[in-house]
């Protein structure tokens, strides 16, 4: 069994991510590993301005909304890291802005992670096609092992099942 010294636990603060964080915590306890909790904030899409719309949304407002979003995310990360530290684990947080898939991969490499742990929403069909799967792309491209956790309440349904 390889030694796990650093575990990268990616979170989007969903129930799926919360469950995956529990797995990361158990692995960290078993191996004495550090947990790096990562949240990737996706930048807000630019808004097209037209004279007809008037000053409905300006760049400054978009910037303030994005900053407020990141402050809320940092508070959530601090709570998670505090819980891990209270349990006697070495933990820290990272907040990045960008594409979740790319930032998870980049962070796993720059931090020399031995394992990536993340939840999967288990989307299928059109939702999977439209939204893609961060977990699936991370599994395909990561240089280290990836543990994906699907919430037990989400059952796989084959597209041909009635």
C-alpha positions in Angstrom: 0.0 0.0 0.0 1.5 3.4 -1.0 2.1 6.0 1.7 -0.4 8.9 1.6 1.1 12.1 2.9 -1.1 14.6 1.2 -4.8 14.3 0.3 -6.4 16.9 -1.9 -10.1 17.1 -1.1 -12.0 19.1 -3.6 -15.4 20.5 -2.5 -18.3 22.5 -4.0 -20.0 22.5 -0.6 -22.7 20.0 -1.8 -23.9 17.0 0.1 -21.8 14.9 -2.3 -18.7 16.8 -1.4 -19.5 16.6 2.3 -19.6 12.9 2.1 -16.3 12.8 0.2 -14.7 15.0 2.9 -15.7 12.3 5.4 -13.7 9.8 3.4 -10.7 12.2 3.1 -10.8 12.6 6.9 -10.8 8.9 7.5 -7.9 8.3 5.1 -6.0 11.2 6.8 -6.5 9.7 10.2 -5.4 6.2 9.0 -2.3 7.4 7.2 -1.4 10.6 9.2 -1.8 12.6 6.0 -2.4 16.3 5.6 -5.7 17.3 4.0 -5.7 20.2 1.6 -9.3 21.3 1.1 -9.8 23.0 -2.3 -12.7 25.0 -3.5 -12.7 26.4 -7.1 -14.9 29.4 -7.6 -16.0 29.7 -11.2 -15.8 33.3 -12.5 -19.1 35.0 -13.2 -19.9 35.0 -16.9 -19.5 38.4 -18.5 -22.7 40.3 -19.1 -23.3 41.9 -22.5 -24.3 45.5 -22.1 -26.5 47.3 -24.5 -27.7 50.9 -24.4 -31.3 49.7 -24.3 -30.7 47.9 -21.0 -29.2 50.9 -19.3 -26.9 50.6 -16.2 -28.6 47.4 -15.0 -25.3 45.6 -14.2 -21.9 47.2 -14.4 -18.4 45.6 -14.2 -18.0 47.0 -10.7 -21.2 45.2 -9.5 -20.1 42.0 -11.1 -16.7 42.3 -9.4 -18.3 42.9 -6.0 -20.6 39.9 -6.4 -17.7 37.7 -7.3 -15.7 38.9 -4.3 -18.7 38.4 -2.0 -19.0 34.8 -3.4 -15.3 34.1 -2.6 -15.6 35.5 0.9 -18.5 33.1 1.6 -16.6 30.2 0.1 -13.6 31.1 2.3 -15.7 31.1 5.4 -17.0 27.6 4.5 -13.5 26.4 3.9 -12.4 27.8 7.3 -15.2 25.8 9.0 -14.2 22.6 7.3 -10.5 23.0 8.1 -11.3 24.0 11.7 -13.3 20.7 12.1 -10.4 18.7 10.7 -7.9 20.5 13.0 -10.2 19.9 16.0 -10.0 16.2 15.2 -6.2 16.5 15.4 -5.5 16.5 11.7 -3.1 18.7 9.7 -5.3 20.6 7.3 -5.4 23.8 5.3 -7.5 25.3 2.6 -7.1 26.7 -0.8 -9.5 28.9 -2.8 -8.9 29.2 -6.5 -10.8 30.9 -9.3 -11.2 29.1 -12.6 -12.3 25.9 -14.2 -12.8 23.3 -11.4 -11.4 20.4 -13.5 -8.2 22.3 -14.4 -7.6 23.8 -11.0 -8.0 20.4 -9.3 -5.4 18.9 -11.6 -3.1 21.9 -11.3 -3.3 21.9 -7.5 -2.8 18.2 -7.2 0.4 18.6 -9.2 1.7 21.7 -7.5 1.0 20.3 -4.0 2.3 16.8 -4.9 -0.9 15.2 -3.7 -0.9 11.5 -3.2 -4.6 11.2 -3.5 -7.5 13.3 -4.8 -10.9 12.8 -3.1 -14.1 14.4 -4.5 -17.8 13.8 -4.7 -19.6 13.1 -7.9 -23.2 14.2 -8.6 -23.7 11.1 -10.7 -25.5 13.0 -13.5 -26.4 10.9 -16.5 -28.1 11.6 -19.8 -28.6 15.2 -21.0 -27.5 16.7 -17.7 -24.1 14.9 -18.1 -23.8 16.0 -21.7 -24.6 19.6 -21.0 -22.7 20.0 -17.7 -20.0 17.5 -18.1 -18.4 15.8 -15.2 -15.6 17.4 -13.3 -15.0 14.1 -11.5 -14.8 12.1 -14.7 -12.3 14.5 -16.3 -10.2 14.5 -13.1 -10.1 10.7 -13.1 -9.1 10.6 -16.7 -6.2 13.2 -16.4 -4.9 13.1 -12.9 -1.3 12.0 -12.2 -2.3 10.4 -8.9 -5.1 8.1 -7.7 -8.6 9.6 -7.5 -11.3 8.5 -5.2 -14.8 9.6 -6.2 -17.7 9.3 -3.9 -21.3 9.2 -5.0 -24.0 9.8 -2.5 -25.8 6.5 -1.6 -29.2 8.0 -2.3 -28.3 8.6 -5.9 -28.9 5.3 -7.7 -27.6 4.6 -11.2 -30.4 4.5 -13.7 -29.6 3.1 -17.1 -30.9 5.4 -19.9 -32.8 2.5 -21.5 -34.5 1.5 -18.2 -38.2 2.6 -18.0 
